[in-house]
Amino acid sequence: MQHAKQIAEHATLQSFLNCYLRETGSGEWITEDERMKSIFSNTLNRDTVPTYLCCRLSAQNVTLYGEVIYKSSTDRHLFGEKFYYQIGDSNSVIKADYVTVITFLIKEMSINYGEGTNPAELMLRVIRSCRNIEEFIKERIEDTSALYGFHTTFIEAEQSLLFGHLTHPTPKSRQGILDWKSEMYSPELKGECQLHYFRAHKSIVNEKSLLSASTTTIIKEELSNDEMVSKEFIAKYCKEDQYALIPIHPLQAEWLLHQAYVQDWIVQELLEYIGPVGKYFMATSSLRTLYHPDSKYMLKFSFPVKVTNSMRINKLKELESGLEGKEMLNTAIGEVRERFPGFDFICDPAYITLNYGTQESGFEVIIRENPFYSEHANDATLIAGLVQDAIPGERTRLSNIIHRLADLESKSCEEVSLEWFRRYMNISLKPMVWMYLQYGVALEAHQQNSVVQLKDGYPVKYYFRDNQGFYFCNSMKEMLNNELAGIGERTGNLYDDYIVDERFRYYLIFNHMFGLINGFGTAGLIKEEILLSELRSVLESFLPYNREPSTFLRELLDEDKLACKANLLTRFFDVDELSNPLEQAIYVQVHNPLESEDYISVRRRVLRQLVESLIYEGIITPVRIEKEEQILFIIQGLDEEDKSVTYKCYGRERMTFGRISLDSLIVRVQDEQQEIQSVSQFLEEVFRVASVEQAKLDSFMHELEQTIFKDTIAQYERNNKKEYNQKSYDEFESHLIDGHPYHPSYKARIGFQYRDNFQYGYEFMQPIKLIWIAAHKKYSSVGYENEVIYDEILIEEIGERKLEEFMERICNRGCNPKQYVFIPVHPWQWENFIISNYADHIQGKFIIYLGTSEDEYCAQQSMRTVRNITNPKKPYVKLSMNLLNTSTLRTLKPYSVVSAPAISNWLSDVVSNDAYLSDEARLILLKEFSSVTYDTNKKAIYGSLGCIWRESVHKYLDAQEDAIPFNGLYAKEKDGTPIIDAWLNKYGMKDWLQLLIQKAIIPVIHLVVEHGIALESHGQNMILVHKEGVPVRIALKDFHEGLEFYRPYLKEVDKCPDFTKMHRTYANGKMNDFFEMDRIECLQEMVLDALFLFNLGELAFVLADEYGLKEERFWIMVVEEIENHLRIYPHLKGRFENIQLYAPTFYAEQLTKRRLYMDVESLVHEVPNPLYRVRQLMKQKSVVTGGNYANR
């Protein structure tokens, strides 16, 4: 174990260095630096410490280097033990202790900032602070249960801050306490002391109380109930008379007795010094506020000690502030406690002092409520105590709590952390932001002023303490005055809004919320970026309630830099902020951790796709103003007060199906213009003029917010992974993380919590094992006429030995295995849906849990289909999941499961008997060759238990062939480069695209025209087989629900499956309900919608926007290849014309409207067809060929 001296010195350097980096903007993070490697060749171990801090002190020609253990997004980093300095360009470095490093930093500041500084004083305070920390560690190093235990009392938490303020250069600097007195008065040393009492004649007493008794009476009653106070004392001093008793901190009493005016009062017999009396009070984290578990009140004293930056004196106006805070809660402002029952104040409802003109006499005592007396003290902790760094080898208290909860709940630390943080924001952040926006009342809610009551480890009650920390906004003065006459005036708590914004932002967000998030991150509990995203989401939810002229929210959400209190500079210039005008410390501009590039990028994308789809689908009708090649879209809305608000953005109506593409950020205009920040605010305001049911709007907004949250995490994961160029098909399935390029809620995954999203989201490539159950044949069905293949697949999937074990388990339950079938279940579905919704079937042994698969699987893009990573040639498994994603519940309808093998067999037969499809195109069908479902006929659980086995693409790949999901052709790498960029450069765009159309698109069209069968060929349902990027052929999949046919076009009608025999649902259905269509135009809509609009159209956009290939030229190439195919197969021409793929318009599905108007009968809209337009251009021989890239 490290020595206390080492621990203290490291903590001191870490705090100082974090302050220096934040406040000066210095420092760079080095991961790869060849020159540094040579300098440190014999010193640093780059295998164990991948990141180093490099701090160049140019004024001294010195460079500092240090190991980085944890690089924080909230800018409080953890550093290793080793630091070095380099002089000039020397090829060697010298090891540096903490004094050397800090001396270099202070000297650099002195040179840069010039006069008005006191570097020697600062260095002295750093050293004294470090020595105090060392002393505290020596005394408390074995006291780990009180410091970091799952259960602690209020006072144990108050006395646990061994390292103090983690972003202060001198956190334990105490000027005014002699070393030999430290043990008595320091909370870290469990200090406790008797109060010293003065008896004062009421002629010089100034006291006020908002309680039922006067301050004097309260003090005398407390003494009368104190077992350590003698009866003689009580009789003499605690009676009702013309005198008041004033308790004083011992250090202050000693100081007061040396003051001339105090001695005068004593000589005049107006004042009597009594001395120490009564029980021993305990020092809380502020030192000057004392506590006793058996007292209903805490006492806040003045005392002659400078802690961190300031002398700790109760000012006269602060005495009034305590009363004002109490009075405020009896007005409408107190509604905050009703709106947020988990939020409360610890009030300072009384005070007492002696009159000394307009000055403080030093006798100022504040009476503070004590909600933590007796048993109420259990599990109450200040936030600073939760996140305080632990002694090396120990966990922080927060970490111990989260780990304990994770063990108790069988959850991951990440999941528990997220839940804990959300609950905490509900009782702390939300009420304080609401109160500020509603009434202009800001609380100085830093970590030390924030106390949380825990129940079973989770936060249930938040207390704000220190009622001297109120700020009122001048802009709200009239409203506040109506609630409480003269509010803020006698206390001096009224400030201009910009000052209040700045302070509120620092105390609540920087110190408190960022500090808490950092506590989670440094303890390794959850990534800071996840909690920052949660915090940002909550702040955005308040945008509709924003109050002008406050910039609190806007700057937090918009600005890359924010004003932040500079504790180092404040100490460096020796500024006492409490005695300064406006009580102002030094503030500097620092990095805004809420400005996550990943978050902002995702939020902008969701908003862009939302607005594009709302306009495209005709859900809203903006004003359009043509401006050169762009359109200015103007969207009208109403805010919550029914005041007009306008949204503006620039975009284009594209040639490709008339799709809308926005080219600019979306701005909100009301008084001023600013980028839109909140999806919810936008929808609420726009749909006040375009009506939609509130419940549906709320549901849709939830999907969008979840999309932003989950995609931000996915993008963060991708951006922090090493990029690699050569990817197999399976790797692409996990690499293509961007989701649907049109649908705004492309990653909602409603039903997934954070842990679920990480464990089962395809982007994270986490291995999973399937759950196997036995399902009684009373409710089960295997694929139609598929029993033999089903038995074979069980042996392949489970294995003979494991199958025998499963049979034995059924027998052990007293059941007959022959009465059961076996169904694999997704582990998420089992845990979150099956267990609770099929409890009666499990109890009745209709469902028997058997165990988990031996093979491991990994999710594909569709989430519910998993691939076997133990043996990639084994089948894909498509499973029911009650997960809502891209507007669709991912269950498997029993009738479609039963018919799946028959459909695949039929399609396979059609293809094998078509010479072009089988021999020339070599079309691959990934057959769904076996299936099983469990159907109770109950609507609430319909389709929630089923499985389809699909062939693996690896089964069909020849040597040198590889594959990529078709949507990968229009996806991009994390640097924005299209995935196909290297292929286009290598083969030339025109040749490559022509080959792609021939090999991938024409076979799908041929199947429709020749055989009257249309497949839902969107980007995930098509797989391009290629050889080093050269298109070779196409593989198609997912037929059981994504197929339509037109009987008059079938070649061999008798081979078409009779679906009415397979399931009662088909028998009870009618034409157009399932697979068979009564019009050939229905097939046209399937092809144009799935294959062209939302698939090939995306490729057209990429080639146009990234490579200059005009969309007209793209679609001309498509038409040319279709026409070439018709020339080769002239018998298809008439049939092709009947399908009308060249129709001027067609009806496309409205994906966004489906989320807002689910009950509307028609959810399609008419859109222009680019194939028609270019066909007309070709007929007119007036072809626009596009840019010169086509010939590369």
PyMOL commands that set and color helices and strands:
alter all, ss='L'
color gray80, all
select helices_A, chain A and resi 4-24+34-39+98-113+119-140+144-148+154-158+179-185+187-189+202-204+215-224+231-237+250-256+260-267+316-328+332-339+374-377+383-387+397-409+413-427+429-439+447-449+474-483+497-522+528-541+543-545+552-558+567-572+581-583+597-616+679-686+694-719+729-735+754-760+762-764+787-798+800-812+817-819+827-837+839-843+894-912+915-920+939-941+953-955+966-970+981-987+989-1011+1047-1049+1053-1055+1059-1061+1064-1068+1080-1107+1111-1128+1130-1139+1153-1156+1170-1179+1188-1191
alter helices_A, ss='H'
color red, helices_A
select strands_A, chain A and resi 28-30+51-57+62-70+78-87+94-95+174-175+192-201+205-209+243-248+271-283+289-291+297-301+303-307+310-312+343-345+350-354+365-369+380-382+441-443+450-455+458-464+470-473+494-495+561-565+587-591+623-627+630-638+644-653+660-662+667-669+673-675+771-776+780-782+820-825+847-852+857-859+865-868+876-879+884-885+888-889+924-925+928-934+946-950+962-965+1013-1015+1022-1027+1030-1036+1043-1045+1145-1149+1164-1168
alter strands_A, ss='S'
color yellow, strands_A
deselect
rebuild
show_as cartoon
